[in-house]
């Protein structure tokens, strides 16, 4: 770790400088993640009917705005980068370096998060100016727990997608297989609706799957709501270890196949 951290810091610095050159493109990527705002408008209007229990229009506004923040801070696209490097042969050069390629992709993701922060701050200020009644406050301990939850969500999502990326050793469309994950992610993560509105039978099972911890769990923690923190972090750790194990098995098998093809 003593040799890895300086290398990781250097790679983050390089990718951060590179990202600053494409700020206009970055704004477009942020705008492409406005789905929570669209859903917020729909659910806020529905919340005015009073038919959704204790959730009001303001609650829906807070929830989907927090979902927007979480989604931007945990966005992962490593499957596309890795797939392209395998198809074009760029991975061969990376394998000659004394560092796992996964750290390079991770550094690129972390640097991109840093370039997003100023633009996210603008969105936050604009949102609270438009909806001042939706402002909420957090204690320092709640902020730290929320940061840990979002960080764990990003870690789990990154490793899960990196495991999918290993399929690029066998197919040129690994991202198409990863898209099979997208449908349950949309409906079971809390992206399209708070999980409190789901049938009780489904809510009893979901906490043991990885999906609620991609959106719903970090959102609730960010809002300062009461959630089962020990269970949440335990389940995220479990699925992260499972994904890591699958990644390592596919990585070793994939490298043998990659080398056998003359790479």
C-alpha positions as CSV (number, residue, x, y, z in Angstrom):
1,X,0.0,0.0,0.0
2,X,2.9,2.4,0.7
3,X,3.9,2.2,-3.0
4,X,0.4,2.0,-4.4
5,X,-1.0,5.1,-2.8
6,X,1.6,7.5,-4.4
7,X,0.9,5.9,-7.8
8,X,-2.8,6.1,-7.3
9,X,-2.5,9.8,-6.3
10,X,-0.4,10.5,-9.3
11,X,-2.9,8.8,-11.7
12,X,-5.8,10.7,-10.1
13,X,-3.9,14.0,-10.6
14,X,-3.2,13.2,-14.3
15,X,-6.8,12.2,-15.0
16,X,-8.1,15.2,-13.1
17,X,-6.1,17.5,-15.3
18,X,-7.3,15.7,-18.3
19,X,-10.9,16.0,-17.2
20,X,-10.7,19.7,-16.7
21,X,-10.0,20.0,-20.5
22,X,-13.4,18.4,-21.2
23,X,-15.7,20.3,-18.8
24,X,-18.3,21.0,-21.4
25,X,-18.6,17.2,-22.0
26,X,-18.8,16.6,-18.3
27,X,-21.7,19.0,-17.9
28,X,-23.5,17.0,-20.6
29,X,-22.9,13.8,-18.7
30,X,-24.3,15.3,-15.6
31,X,-27.4,16.5,-17.5
32,X,-27.8,13.0,-18.8
33,X,-28.5,11.9,-15.2
34,X,-31.5,14.1,-14.7
35,X,-33.9,11.1,-14.6
36,X,-34.4,11.6,-10.8
37,X,-35.6,15.1,-11.4
38,X,-38.1,13.9,-13.9
39,X,-39.4,11.3,-11.5
40,X,-39.3,13.9,-8.7
41,X,-41.8,16.0,-10.6
42,X,-44.1,13.0,-11.2
43,X,-44.0,11.8,-7.6
44,X,-44.3,15.3,-6.1
45,X,-47.6,15.8,-8.0
46,X,-48.7,12.3,-6.8
47,X,-47.7,13.2,-3.2
48,X,-50.1,16.1,-3.2
49,X,-53.0,13.5,-3.3
50,X,-52.0,12.3,0.2
51,X,-52.4,8.6,-0.8
52,X,-48.8,7.6,-0.1
53,X,-48.8,7.3,3.6
54,X,-46.5,9.7,5.4
55,X,-44.6,10.8,2.3
56,X,-45.5,14.3,1.2
57,X,-44.5,16.2,-1.9
58,X,-41.5,17.7,0.0
59,X,-40.4,14.2,1.0
60,X,-40.4,13.1,-2.6
61,X,-38.5,16.2,-3.6
62,X,-35.8,15.5,-1.0
63,X,-35.6,11.8,-1.9
64,X,-35.1,12.2,-5.7
65,X,-32.7,15.1,-5.2
66,X,-30.6,12.9,-2.9
67,X,-30.9,10.1,-5.5
68,X,-29.5,12.5,-8.1
69,X,-26.5,13.3,-5.9
70,X,-25.9,9.6,-5.0
71,X,-26.2,8.6,-8.7
72,X,-23.6,11.2,-9.8
73,X,-21.2,10.3,-7.0
74,X,-21.4,6.5,-7.7
75,X,-21.6,6.4,-11.4
76,X,-19.4,3.6,-12.9
77,X,-18.5,2.9,-16.6
78,X,-15.5,0.6,-16.2
79,X,-17.0,-2.2,-18.3
80,X,-16.9,0.1,-21.4
81,X,-13.3,1.2,-20.8
82,X,-12.0,-2.3,-20.2
83,X,-13.9,-3.8,-23.1
84,X,-12.4,-1.2,-25.4
85,X,-8.9,-1.8,-24.1
86,X,-9.3,-5.6,-24.7
87,X,-10.8,-5.2,-28.2
88,X,-8.1,-2.7,-29.3
89,X,-5.2,-4.5,-27.6
90,X,-4.5,-1.5,-25.3
91,X,-4.6,-3.8,-22.4
92,X,-1.4,-5.5,-23.5
93,X,0.6,-2.4,-22.8
94,X,-1.1,-2.0,-19.4
95,X,-0.1,-5.5,-18.4
96,X,3.6,-4.6,-18.8
97,X,3.3,-2.0,-16.1
98,X,3.9,-3.0,-12.4
99,X,0.3,-2.2,-11.4
100,X,-3.0,-3.9,-11.9
101,X,-5.1,-2.1,-14.6
102,X,-8.0,-2.0,-12.3
103,X,-6.3,0.7,-10.3
104,X,-5.9,2.8,-13.4
105,X,-9.7,2.6,-14.1
106,X,-10.4,3.4,-10.5
107,X,-8.1,6.5,-10.6
108,X,-10.0,7.7,-13.7
109,X,-13.3,7.3,-11.9
110,X,-12.1,9.1,-8.8
111,X,-10.7,12.0,-10.8
112,X,-13.9,12.3,-12.7
113,X,-15.8,12.6,-9.3
114,X,-13.5,15.5,-8.3
115,X,-14.3,17.4,-11.6
116,X,-18.0,16.9,-11.0
117,X,-18.1,18.4,-7.5
118,X,-18.2,22.1,-8.6
119,X,-21.1,21.5,-11.0
120,X,-22.9,19.4,-8.4
121,X,-22.5,22.3,-6.0
122,X,-24.3,24.6,-8.5
123,X,-27.1,22.1,-8.9
124,X,-27.5,21.9,-5.1
125,X,-27.7,25.6,-4.6
126,X,-30.1,26.0,-7.5
127,X,-32.4,23.2,-6.2
128,X,-32.6,24.7,-2.7
129,X,-33.3,28.2,-4.2
130,X,-36.2,26.7,-6.1
131,X,-37.4,24.4,-3.3
132,X,-36.4,26.1,0.0
133,X,-38.9,24.0,1.9
134,X,-36.9,20.9,0.9
135,X,-33.7,21.9,2.8
136,X,-32.6,19.5,5.4
137,X,-29.7,19.5,7.9
138,X,-27.3,16.8,9.1
139,X,-25.1,16.5,12.1
140,X,-21.4,15.9,11.6
141,X,-21.8,12.2,12.5
142,X,-24.6,11.8,10.0
143,X,-22.4,13.5,7.3
144,X,-19.6,11.0,8.0
145,X,-22.0,8.0,7.9
146,X,-23.5,9.3,4.6
147,X,-20.0,9.7,3.1
148,X,-19.2,6.1,4.2
149,X,-22.4,4.7,2.7
150,X,-21.9,6.5,-0.6
151,X,-18.2,5.4,-0.7
152,X,-19.3,1.8,0.0
153,X,-22.0,2.0,-2.7
154,X,-19.4,3.2,-5.2
155,X,-17.0,0.4,-4.2
156,X,-19.6,-2.3,-4.5
157,X,-20.9,-1.0,-7.8
158,X,-17.3,-0.6,-9.2
159,X,-16.3,-4.1,-8.3
160,X,-19.5,-5.6,-9.6
161,X,-19.2,-3.9,-12.9
162,X,-15.5,-4.8,-13.1
163,X,-16.5,-8.4,-12.7
164,X,-18.8,-8.0,-15.6
165,X,-16.0,-6.3,-17.6
166,X,-13.9,-9.5,-17.3
167,X,-16.3,-11.1,-19.8
168,X,-14.6,-9.0,-22.5
169,X,-12.0,-11.7,-22.6
170,X,-14.7,-14.0,-24.2
171,X,-17.0,-11.5,-26.0
172,X,-16.7,-8.2,-27.6
173,X,-20.0,-7.0,-26.1
174,X,-19.4,-7.4,-22.4
175,X,-21.3,-4.2,-21.8
176,X,-24.4,-5.8,-23.4
177,X,-24.3,-8.6,-20.8
178,X,-23.8,-6.0,-18.0
179,X,-27.0,-4.2,-19.2
180,X,-29.0,-7.2,-18.0
181,X,-28.1,-5.9,-14.6
182,X,-29.7,-2.5,-15.5
183,X,-33.3,-3.5,-15.4
184,X,-33.4,-4.9,-11.9
185,X,-31.2,-2.0,-10.9
186,X,-33.7,0.5,-12.1
187,X,-36.7,-1.0,-10.4
188,X,-35.2,-2.6,-7.2
189,X,-32.7,0.1,-6.2
190,X,-35.2,2.8,-5.5
191,X,-34.4,4.8,-8.6
192,X,-38.0,5.0,-9.9
193,X,-39.7,5.0,-6.6
194,X,-38.9,4.9,-2.9
195,X,-38.8,1.3,-1.7
196,X,-41.3,2.1,1.1
197,X,-44.0,2.1,-1.6
198,X,-43.2,-1.4,-2.7
199,X,-45.3,-4.5,-1.6
200,X,-44.2,-5.7,1.8
201,X,-43.3,-9.2,0.5
202,X,-40.8,-7.6,-1.8
203,X,-39.4,-5.3,0.9
204,X,-38.8,-8.3,3.1
205,X,-36.4,-9.8,0.5
206,X,-34.7,-6.8,-1.0
207,X,-32.5,-5.9,2.0
208,X,-30.5,-9.1,1.3
209,X,-29.9,-8.3,-2.3
210,X,-27.3,-5.7,-3.6
211,X,-29.9,-3.5,-5.3
212,X,-31.3,-1.3,-2.5
213,X,-27.8,-0.3,-1.6
214,X,-27.1,1.2,-5.0
215,X,-29.6,4.1,-4.5
216,X,-32.2,3.7,-1.7
217,X,-29.9,3.0,1.2
218,X,-27.3,5.8,0.6
219,X,-30.2,8.2,-0.1
220,X,-31.9,7.4,3.2
221,X,-28.6,7.8,5.0
222,X,-27.9,11.1,3.2
223,X,-31.3,12.3,4.3
224,X,-30.6,11.4,7.9
225,X,-33.5,8.9,8.0
226,X,-33.4,5.9,10.3
227,X,-32.1,2.8,8.5
228,X,-30.5,-0.5,9.6
229,X,-26.9,0.6,9.3
230,X,-25.2,-2.7,10.5
231,X,-27.3,-4.8,8.1
232,X,-26.7,-2.3,5.2
233,X,-23.0,-2.2,5.6
234,X,-22.8,-6.0,6.2
235,X,-24.8,-6.8,3.1
236,X,-22.7,-4.4,0.9
237,X,-19.5,-5.9,2.3
238,X,-20.8,-9.4,1.5
239,X,-21.8,-8.6,-2.1
240,X,-18.5,-6.7,-2.6
241,X,-16.5,-9.8,-1.6
242,X,-18.6,-12.0,-3.8
243,X,-18.1,-9.7,-6.8
244,X,-14.3,-9.5,-6.0
245,X,-14.0,-13.3,-5.9
246,X,-15.8,-13.7,-9.2
247,X,-13.6,-10.9,-10.7
248,X,-10.4,-12.6,-9.6
249,X,-11.5,-16.0,-11.0
250,X,-12.5,-14.5,-14.3
251,X,-9.4,-12.3,-14.4
252,X,-7.0,-15.3,-14.1
253,X,-9.0,-17.4,-16.6
254,X,-9.3,-14.4,-19.0
255,X,-5.6,-13.6,-18.9
256,X,-4.8,-17.2,-20.0
257,X,-7.2,-16.9,-22.9
258,X,-5.9,-13.4,-23.7
259,X,-2.3,-14.6,-23.8
260,X,-3.2,-17.7,-25.9
261,X,-4.6,-15.3,-28.5
262,X,-1.2,-13.8,-29.0
263,X,-1.6,-10.7,-26.8
